[in-house]
């Protein structure tokens, strides 16, 4: 009995000694590096001691900061990055199963510059065994943050570099935030977007579907941003265990604990060269502003991200119709008008019953006219109910014969 008591006391002493040592390395006042800006409406906190560079974000709503990621206002190892260097995986979170100090793939071991503030940025650096220096820059911008990863090859050989950003979304007090994908509606289950089905510029997360008060917007395409190769809506309890490859389960609900994963596939970096991946995460507006009522058009998009098409090409168009609070039904009129003001296409489609706090996606297919030079078309979706117009949204399409190679030829039959 005395022997067991001695061992127990010895274990407690060892643990206490380790805790004291860790505390000496990470004093409470240095554990977190933060920027809190009421004017920009953002509070960013970055881990400075272990799982270094992981972070949390808050957004300002009605003069009060609310959670945009889990654990705010404490940095969180569940929001982390993964680096892929010549197919070797590194992460700044110890959460994934593949990451451990024995495998020498935990980024804490390669920190060359701890997080520090510079103007409205928090910056840190790692130097990896492959002679690649990686800099993480978290920049406070209007209503959110810009996440950038800069990789520079300091070796003498080319190498490949990719990155994954894993966000543990939490909006207000809802850890299972529903996520809206333009053209695919509100997501309740895991889903992957890649290739042809990845053609949207942003995504949104909500604290609740009905009259959300906390909303986040992930910007994928814009100035100085890098459009990803893949996006995954995930169940965090599953996705946090994987550092890079992640197989979705379409039957796994995200509503208990949602996450968003952004992939940048490996690119070649020649010796002495560098590349940058960037995305933004902001507090944002609802897809249907309250001023438009409870039934309206959330978004309209085509199957081409840049909205540029060849003459005579087939265009696939999606219109998202949203209903809040109660079920609604209406008619969506799709109209396409050319530069001369002539209507070249018009069709009415029933929205079907749009359930409360849900989105129906309507699909259209249209074959563009033949134009010999660049031509802009204006595409408008209008929602009507019982003869009353409730909402409309317009986008432009660019028809450019040069996108097809040779200009189109009109065929004459004798």
C-alpha positions as CSV (number, residue, x, y, z in Angstrom):
1,X,0.0,0.0,0.0
2,X,2.8,2.4,0.9
3,X,4.6,1.5,-2.3
4,X,1.5,2.4,-4.3
5,X,1.1,5.7,-2.4
6,X,4.7,6.5,-3.1
7,X,4.2,5.9,-6.8
8,X,1.1,8.0,-6.8
9,X,2.8,10.9,-5.1
10,X,5.8,10.6,-7.5
11,X,3.5,10.8,-10.5
12,X,1.8,13.9,-9.1
13,X,5.2,15.5,-8.5
14,X,6.3,14.8,-12.1
15,X,3.0,16.2,-13.5
16,X,3.3,19.3,-11.2
17,X,6.9,19.8,-12.3
18,X,5.9,19.6,-16.0
19,X,3.1,22.0,-15.4
20,X,5.4,24.4,-13.7
21,X,7.9,24.1,-16.5
22,X,5.2,24.7,-19.1
23,X,4.0,27.7,-17.2
24,X,7.5,29.2,-17.1
25,X,7.7,28.8,-20.9
26,X,4.2,30.2,-21.4
27,X,3.4,32.9,-18.9
28,X,-0.4,33.7,-19.0
29,X,0.2,37.2,-20.3
30,X,2.2,35.9,-23.3
31,X,0.2,32.8,-24.1
32,X,-2.1,34.7,-26.5
33,X,-1.3,37.3,-29.1
34,X,-4.4,39.3,-30.0
35,X,-5.8,42.2,-32.0
36,X,-9.1,43.7,-30.9
37,X,-10.4,46.4,-33.2
38,X,-13.9,47.9,-32.5
39,X,-13.8,50.0,-35.6
40,X,-13.2,47.1,-37.9
41,X,-15.4,44.9,-35.7
42,X,-12.9,42.0,-35.3
43,X,-11.2,40.3,-32.4
44,X,-8.4,37.9,-33.4
45,X,-6.5,35.7,-30.9
46,X,-3.5,33.5,-31.8
47,X,-1.9,30.7,-29.7
48,X,1.7,31.5,-28.8
49,X,2.8,28.5,-26.7
50,X,1.6,25.1,-28.0
51,X,-0.3,24.3,-31.2
52,X,1.3,27.6,-32.1
53,X,-0.5,29.6,-34.7
54,X,-3.9,28.1,-34.1
55,X,-6.5,30.8,-33.5
56,X,-10.0,31.9,-32.8
57,X,-12.1,34.9,-34.2
58,X,-14.9,37.0,-32.9
59,X,-17.1,39.5,-34.8
60,X,-18.8,42.6,-33.4
61,X,-22.6,42.5,-33.4
62,X,-24.6,45.3,-31.7
63,X,-21.5,46.4,-29.8
64,X,-20.7,42.9,-28.5
65,X,-18.2,40.4,-29.8
66,X,-19.7,37.1,-30.7
67,X,-18.1,33.8,-31.6
68,X,-17.2,33.1,-35.3
69,X,-15.1,30.1,-34.4
70,X,-15.2,27.6,-31.5
71,X,-13.5,28.5,-28.2
72,X,-13.5,32.3,-28.8
73,X,-12.1,34.2,-27.0
74,X,-9.4,31.5,-26.5
75,X,-7.3,30.2,-29.4
76,X,-8.3,26.7,-30.4
77,X,-6.3,23.8,-31.8
78,X,-9.5,22.7,-33.6
79,X,-9.0,25.6,-36.0
80,X,-5.7,24.8,-37.7
81,X,-3.6,24.5,-40.8
82,X,-2.0,21.5,-42.5
83,X,1.0,21.8,-44.9
84,X,1.8,19.3,-47.6
85,X,5.5,19.4,-48.6
86,X,6.5,16.8,-51.2
87,X,3.6,14.6,-49.9
88,X,4.9,14.9,-46.3
89,X,2.2,16.2,-44.0
90,X,2.8,18.8,-41.2
91,X,0.2,20.5,-38.9
92,X,0.2,23.1,-36.2
93,X,-2.5,21.1,-34.3
94,X,-1.8,17.9,-32.3
95,X,-5.5,16.9,-32.9
96,X,-5.1,14.9,-36.1
97,X,-4.2,11.2,-35.7
98,X,-1.2,11.4,-38.1
99,X,0.4,14.3,-36.2
100,X,2.8,13.5,-33.3
101,X,6.3,14.4,-32.3
102,X,7.6,10.9,-32.9
103,X,6.8,11.4,-36.6
104,X,8.4,14.8,-36.5
105,X,5.5,16.4,-38.3
106,X,4.2,18.7,-35.5
107,X,4.9,22.3,-36.6
108,X,5.6,23.4,-33.1
109,X,9.1,21.8,-33.5
110,X,9.9,24.0,-36.5
111,X,8.9,27.5,-35.3
112,X,11.5,30.1,-36.2
113,X,9.5,33.1,-35.3
114,X,6.7,33.1,-32.7
115,X,3.5,35.0,-33.5
116,X,4.0,38.8,-33.3
117,X,1.9,41.8,-34.2
118,X,2.8,44.1,-37.1
119,X,0.2,46.8,-37.8
120,X,-3.1,44.9,-38.2
121,X,-1.5,41.5,-38.8
122,X,-0.3,38.7,-36.6
123,X,2.6,36.9,-38.3
124,X,4.6,33.8,-37.5
125,X,7.1,31.5,-39.3
126,X,8.2,27.9,-39.6
127,X,11.3,26.5,-41.4
128,X,10.8,22.9,-42.4
129,X,13.4,20.2,-43.1
130,X,12.8,20.5,-46.8
131,X,14.3,24.0,-46.7
132,X,10.9,25.6,-47.2
133,X,10.0,28.6,-45.0
134,X,6.3,29.1,-44.4
135,X,4.8,32.3,-43.0
136,X,1.3,32.5,-41.7
137,X,-0.3,36.0,-41.8
138,X,-3.6,36.6,-40.1
139,X,-4.7,40.1,-41.1
140,X,-7.5,42.0,-39.5
141,X,-9.7,43.5,-42.2
142,X,-13.1,45.1,-42.2
143,X,-15.5,42.8,-40.3
144,X,-13.1,39.8,-40.4
145,X,-9.7,38.3,-41.1
146,X,-7.7,37.4,-44.2
147,X,-5.7,34.1,-43.8
148,X,-2.6,33.9,-45.9
149,X,0.1,31.2,-46.1
150,X,3.4,32.3,-47.9
151,X,5.8,29.5,-48.8
152,X,9.3,30.2,-50.1
153,X,11.8,27.5,-51.3
154,X,15.2,28.1,-49.8
155,X,16.7,24.9,-51.1
156,X,18.4,24.0,-54.3
157,X,15.7,21.7,-55.7
158,X,12.1,22.2,-56.7
159,X,9.5,20.9,-54.3
160,X,5.7,20.7,-54.1
161,X,3.7,22.7,-51.6
162,X,0.0,22.5,-50.7
163,X,-2.1,23.7,-47.7
164,X,-5.4,22.9,-45.9
165,X,-7.2,25.4,-43.7
166,X,-9.6,23.8,-41.2
167,X,-12.1,26.1,-39.5
168,X,-14.1,25.0,-36.5
169,X,-17.2,27.1,-37.2
170,X,-19.2,28.4,-34.2
171,X,-21.7,31.2,-34.7
172,X,-22.8,32.8,-31.4
173,X,-23.7,29.9,-29.2
174,X,-24.4,27.4,-32.0
175,X,-21.5,25.0,-32.5
176,X,-23.4,23.1,-35.2
177,X,-23.8,26.2,-37.4
178,X,-25.8,25.4,-40.6
179,X,-23.7,26.3,-43.7
180,X,-25.1,27.8,-46.9
181,X,-23.5,26.9,-50.3
182,X,-24.7,29.0,-53.3
183,X,-26.5,26.7,-55.8
184,X,-26.8,23.9,-53.3
185,X,-28.7,25.4,-50.4
186,X,-28.4,25.0,-46.6
187,X,-26.3,22.0,-45.7
188,X,-27.1,19.7,-42.8
189,X,-24.8,16.8,-43.8
190,X,-21.2,16.4,-44.9
191,X,-20.5,17.3,-48.5
192,X,-17.5,17.8,-50.8
193,X,-17.2,20.4,-53.6
194,X,-14.6,19.8,-56.3
195,X,-14.4,20.2,-60.0
196,X,-17.6,21.2,-61.9
197,X,-19.7,21.4,-58.7
198,X,-17.3,23.9,-57.1
199,X,-18.3,27.1,-58.9
200,X,-19.3,29.5,-56.1
201,X,-17.5,32.6,-54.8
202,X,-18.4,32.4,-51.1
203,X,-20.1,30.4,-48.4
204,X,-22.0,31.4,-45.3
205,X,-22.5,30.0,-41.8
206,X,-25.4,31.0,-39.4
207,X,-26.1,30.7,-35.7
208,X,-29.7,29.7,-36.8
209,X,-31.6,29.4,-40.0
210,X,-34.6,31.5,-38.9
211,X,-33.7,35.1,-38.5
212,X,-30.0,34.6,-37.8
213,X,-28.3,37.2,-35.6
214,X,-24.7,36.0,-36.1
215,X,-23.6,35.3,-39.7
216,X,-20.1,34.5,-41.1
217,X,-19.1,34.7,-44.8
218,X,-16.1,32.9,-46.2
219,X,-14.9,34.7,-49.3
220,X,-13.2,32.3,-51.8
221,X,-12.7,34.5,-54.9
222,X,-11.7,38.2,-54.8
223,X,-8.8,40.6,-55.0
224,X,-5.6,39.0,-53.6
225,X,-7.4,35.7,-52.7
226,X,-6.6,32.3,-54.0
227,X,-9.5,30.2,-55.3
228,X,-9.3,26.7,-53.6
229,X,-9.2,23.4,-55.3
230,X,-11.7,21.8,-53.0
231,X,-14.1,22.7,-50.2
232,X,-15.6,20.3,-47.6
233,X,-18.5,20.9,-45.3
234,X,-17.7,18.5,-42.4
235,X,-18.6,17.2,-39.0
236,X,-15.8,18.6,-36.8
237,X,-15.7,15.7,-34.5
238,X,-14.7,13.5,-37.5
239,X,-12.7,16.0,-39.6
240,X,-10.4,17.2,-36.8
241,X,-8.9,13.7,-36.6
242,X,-7.5,13.9,-40.1
243,X,-4.6,16.2,-41.1
244,X,-5.0,16.0,-44.9
245,X,-7.1,13.3,-46.7
246,X,-10.6,13.3,-45.4
247,X,-13.4,11.0,-46.7
248,X,-16.8,12.5,-46.1
249,X,-19.8,10.6,-44.8
250,X,-22.9,11.9,-46.5
251,X,-25.0,10.5,-43.7
252,X,-23.0,12.4,-41.0
253,X,-24.9,15.5,-39.7
254,X,-23.0,18.7,-39.2
255,X,-25.6,20.3,-37.1
256,X,-24.1,19.1,-33.8
257,X,-20.6,20.4,-34.7
258,X,-19.8,21.9,-38.1
259,X,-16.5,22.6,-39.7
260,X,-15.3,24.0,-43.1
261,X,-12.2,22.7,-44.8
262,X,-10.4,24.6,-47.6
263,X,-7.9,22.7,-49.8
264,X,-5.1,24.1,-51.9
265,X,-3.6,21.3,-53.9
266,X,0.2,21.0,-54.0
267,X,2.0,23.2,-56.6
268,X,5.6,23.1,-57.7
269,X,7.9,25.8,-56.2
270,X,11.2,26.1,-57.9
271,X,14.3,26.9,-55.9
272,X,14.4,30.5,-54.9
273,X,10.7,31.0,-55.7
274,X,7.6,31.3,-53.5
275,X,3.8,31.1,-53.6
276,X,0.9,32.3,-51.5
277,X,-2.6,30.9,-50.6
278,X,-5.2,33.3,-49.2
279,X,-8.8,33.3,-48.2
280,X,-11.1,35.5,-46.0
281,X,-13.5,34.8,-43.1
282,X,-15.8,37.7,-42.2
283,X,-18.9,38.5,-40.3
284,X,-21.5,39.1,-42.9
285,X,-25.0,39.8,-44.0
286,X,-27.8,37.2,-44.3
287,X,-28.3,35.8,-47.8
288,X,-31.8,37.3,-47.7
289,X,-31.9,40.6,-45.9
290,X,-34.8,41.0,-43.5
291,X,-36.0,44.0,-45.5
292,X,-37.0,41.6,-48.3
293,X,-39.3,39.6,-46.0
294,X,-39.6,35.9,-45.4
295,X,-39.6,34.7,-49.0
296,X,-37.1,35.7,-51.7
297,X,-34.2,34.9,-54.0
298,X,-31.0,34.0,-52.1
299,X,-28.7,33.8,-55.1
300,X,-28.3,33.2,-58.8
301,X,-25.3,31.6,-60.4
302,X,-24.0,29.8,-63.4
303,X,-21.8,26.8,-63.9
304,X,-18.9,29.0,-64.9
305,X,-17.2,30.9,-62.0
306,X,-16.0,33.8,-64.1
307,X,-19.3,34.0,-66.0
308,X,-17.5,34.0,-69.4
309,X,-18.9,31.7,-72.1
310,X,-18.4,30.9,-75.8
311,X,-21.0,31.8,-78.4
312,X,-23.5,29.0,-78.9
313,X,-22.4,27.4,-75.6
314,X,-24.9,25.8,-73.2
315,X,-25.2,27.6,-69.8
316,X,-26.5,25.9,-66.7
317,X,-28.2,28.3,-64.3
318,X,-29.2,27.9,-60.7
319,X,-31.6,30.0,-58.7
320,X,-31.8,29.6,-54.9
321,X,-35.2,30.4,-53.4
322,X,-35.3,30.8,-49.6
323,X,-38.3,30.7,-47.2
324,X,-38.1,31.8,-43.6
325,X,-40.4,31.0,-40.7
326,X,-43.2,29.3,-42.8
327,X,-43.5,27.3,-46.0
328,X,-44.0,29.3,-49.2
329,X,-44.6,28.7,-52.9
330,X,-44.3,30.9,-55.9
331,X,-43.2,31.3,-59.5
332,X,-39.7,32.2,-60.6
333,X,-39.4,34.0,-64.0
334,X,-36.0,33.9,-65.6
335,X,-35.3,36.5,-68.3
336,X,-32.2,37.1,-70.4
337,X,-31.8,40.5,-72.1
338,X,-29.1,41.4,-74.6
339,X,-27.1,44.7,-75.0
340,X,-29.8,46.2,-77.2
341,X,-32.5,45.5,-74.6
342,X,-34.1,42.6,-76.6
343,X,-35.3,39.6,-74.6
344,X,-33.6,36.6,-75.9
345,X,-34.9,34.1,-73.4
346,X,-37.8,33.9,-70.9
347,X,-39.3,31.1,-68.9
348,X,-41.4,30.6,-65.8
349,X,-40.8,27.8,-63.3
350,X,-42.7,26.8,-60.2
351,X,-40.6,27.2,-57.1
352,X,-42.3,24.2,-55.5
353,X,-43.1,24.3,-51.8
354,X,-40.1,25.8,-50.0
355,X,-40.3,24.6,-46.4
356,X,-39.7,26.9,-43.4
357,X,-36.0,27.9,-43.1
358,X,-35.1,26.0,-46.2
359,X,-33.9,26.7,-49.7
360,X,-35.1,25.2,-53.0
361,X,-32.6,25.3,-55.9
362,X,-34.2,25.7,-59.4
363,X,-32.2,24.6,-62.4
364,X,-32.3,26.1,-65.9
365,X,-30.4,25.3,-69.1
366,X,-30.0,27.9,-71.9
367,X,-28.1,27.8,-75.2
368,X,-26.4,31.1,-76.0
369,X,-26.9,32.9,-79.3
370,X,-24.0,33.1,-81.8
371,X,-22.1,36.4,-81.5
372,X,-19.1,37.3,-83.6
373,X,-17.7,39.7,-80.9
374,X,-18.0,40.2,-77.2
375,X,-21.5,40.6,-75.9
376,X,-23.0,41.1,-72.5
377,X,-26.3,39.5,-71.4
378,X,-28.3,40.5,-68.4
379,X,-29.9,37.6,-66.5
380,X,-32.7,38.3,-64.1
381,X,-34.6,36.0,-61.8
382,X,-37.9,37.3,-60.4
383,X,-40.0,35.7,-57.7
384,X,-43.7,36.2,-58.0
385,X,-46.6,35.0,-55.8
386,X,-50.3,35.5,-56.8
387,X,-49.3,38.1,-59.3
388,X,-47.2,40.1,-56.9
389,X,-43.4,40.5,-57.4
390,X,-41.6,39.7,-54.1
391,X,-38.0,39.8,-55.1
392,X,-35.5,39.8,-58.0
393,X,-31.8,39.4,-58.6
394,X,-29.6,40.1,-61.6
395,X,-26.2,39.0,-62.9
396,X,-24.3,39.6,-66.1
397,X,-23.0,37.0,-68.5
398,X,-20.1,37.7,-70.9
399,X,-20.2,35.9,-74.3
400,X,-16.8,36.0,-75.8
401,X,-16.0,34.1,-79.1
402,X,-12.3,34.2,-78.2
403,X,-13.0,31.8,-75.3
404,X,-13.8,29.1,-77.9
405,X,-10.7,29.5,-80.0
406,X,-11.8,30.1,-83.6
407,X,-14.7,32.6,-84.0
408,X,-18.1,31.0,-84.7
409,X,-19.0,30.6,-88.4
410,X,-22.5,30.9,-89.7
411,X,-23.4,28.1,-92.0
412,X,-25.4,28.9,-95.1
413,X,-27.3,26.2,-96.9
414,X,-27.8,26.5,-100.7
